[in-house]
Amino acid sequence: MTKAKPEIKAKTTVSRQPLHTIVDDSYKAYAMYVVLDRAIPDVRDGLKPVQRRILYAMHDMGLRPTTPPKKSARIVGDVLGKYHPHGDQSIYDAMVRMAQDFTMRGVLVDGQGNFGSIDDDAAAMRYTEARLSPLGAFLLTDIDKDTVDWGDNFDTTLKEPTVLPTRLPNLLLNGASGIAVGLTTSIPPHNLGELCEAAIYMCERWSKRNKISTNDLMQFIHGPDFPTGGLLFRYRLDENEKPYDAIASAYEHGTVEGGFVCQAVTAIESIGGGRSEIIITALPYGVGKMTIIERIAKNREKFPGVTDVRDESDRDNGMRLVIETGRGHDPKDVFEILLKRTETRTSISYNAVGVASSENGDYPVENMNLHFMLEQFVLHRLNVIIRRSEYELDKAQRRLHIVDGLLKALDALDEVIKIVRNAETSEIASQQLQKRLHIDDVQAQAILDMQIRHLARLNVKKLKDEASDLKKRITELKVIIGSESKQLEVIVAETKEVKEQFATPRRTTIVDSVANGGEEVKVKRKMMPVRVK
């Protein structure tokens, strides 16, 4: 007869709570994680966590613009294993996007190999290589000078930066798109030169920045500047069929209903025999050539007058999509049909949502207007410059302290050599040096760390010149730390440097008219109000 197994009672703690409370708390925690750790960019450096981790991992691997690239699979593996355990393909997709000049207005990754095109996906990560681009490296400048905060990685074995000390307003430069829990963000790219000018303008009027209006900033930032070019219509129609300035409204409120209307750049050429060609040289942002070709090919009956569609694009001449029209068809009428039934005219959303840091350490998610985004960038740069200056000041003071000790040692070089040679231990030598030269243990250790032959060869003039330069630099750093106006001068100088190195002409043409069912109605800009929400 078998004995019954004894009943094992598990020790459990039961907490009785209403179901709606448990669901509410759990859902809020999940939603905040998705917002902060995945989908919404930080307003300061304009990066999502996966982008920031990719750039930092490449920096940590030594993949500078001047060094040879490494396999993308190696980079993805480092990011996955150290900082971002969310799947290798998602990491690779994010890295590919940062390397595509038709996606980013300023590429942050220098990709080698097939990183895709408007119509095609990139090759697998085992085939491509990558390194930081010159612009991407500027996002990491001074990261080794205690300029940003660091936090634990997912398994608390490593540290990673919570934000990058960027020298450029990357959120507006490259834009962002993401979907979180109950939130979406969609910020189009902008022109770097225009952004730098606006940032400089705000720095020069920093004490009165609250009085800077959207119109003041729009003297410099004329509107989004898409990497694929195209036309951008300034105006839209409201519910009363009245035109309003959609760009100014978006910059004022952080969003605009319906987004921006964008259109392809086209030209019509006669090819004889009553036939013409509609030549498309730029498409709206995010629209591929194959999308247009397939739409026409699958629905030929909806495009009367179209006899042929050809893709004549190449690397030398760029995009060239040719749509041939037959005899008896006005190419302008055919083009109007294309605008209505294909993505040659489309809307691009604008909803500027980002994570902004507050004084109490919280990270509120906000709908941001243009003024707020530029102000947050400048505030971030002020914090970086103060921390960098404090780091450099501490380093300069430590070095000056050691140089002073070396100079004292050179004034009594024979005695120093005798003490070092005759001392039984380094501790005894250090004590004797401190007593003889009136120096502390740090200076004494610096003397002992040098070989005697090097100490004998030290150039007194060189050390005195170094001490003089260090004192001058210490004075400059103290002035910068104690003066906000000096900090702003540094920001202006560094922003001008970024503009000189990386700014390029606009690619997107802003049209002062409103697209109204295929008709472009001219509007006098100075009479147009910003739509009031």
TAWOGI-V706784 format. One line per field, one symbol per residue. ss: DSSP state (2 for helix, 1 for strand, 0 for the rest). burial: 1 if it has 24 or more other C-alpha atoms within 12 Angstrom, else 0. Layout:
ss=???
burial=???
This chain:
ss=00000000000000000022222222222222222222200100000022222222222200000000011222222222220000022222222222200000000011110000000000000000111102222220000000000111000000111000000002222201111000011110000222222222222202222220022220000000000000111111100000111222222220100001111011111111001111111100000022222222220222000111111001000100111110000022222222222000111100101111100000111110022222222222222222222222222222222222222222202222222222000222222222222000222222222002222220022222222222222222222222022222222222222222220000001111111100111100222000000
burial=00000000000000000000000000000001011111111111111111111111111110110000111111111111111100011011111111111111111111111011110001001001111111111111111001110000000000011111111111111111110100111111111111111111111101001001011111011111111111111111100000111111111111111011111111010000001111111111111111011001000000111110111000000011111111000111011111101111111111111111100000001111111111111111111111111111100110111111111111001001101100000000111111001010111111110000001000000010001001101100110110010111111101110110011001111111111000000010000111100
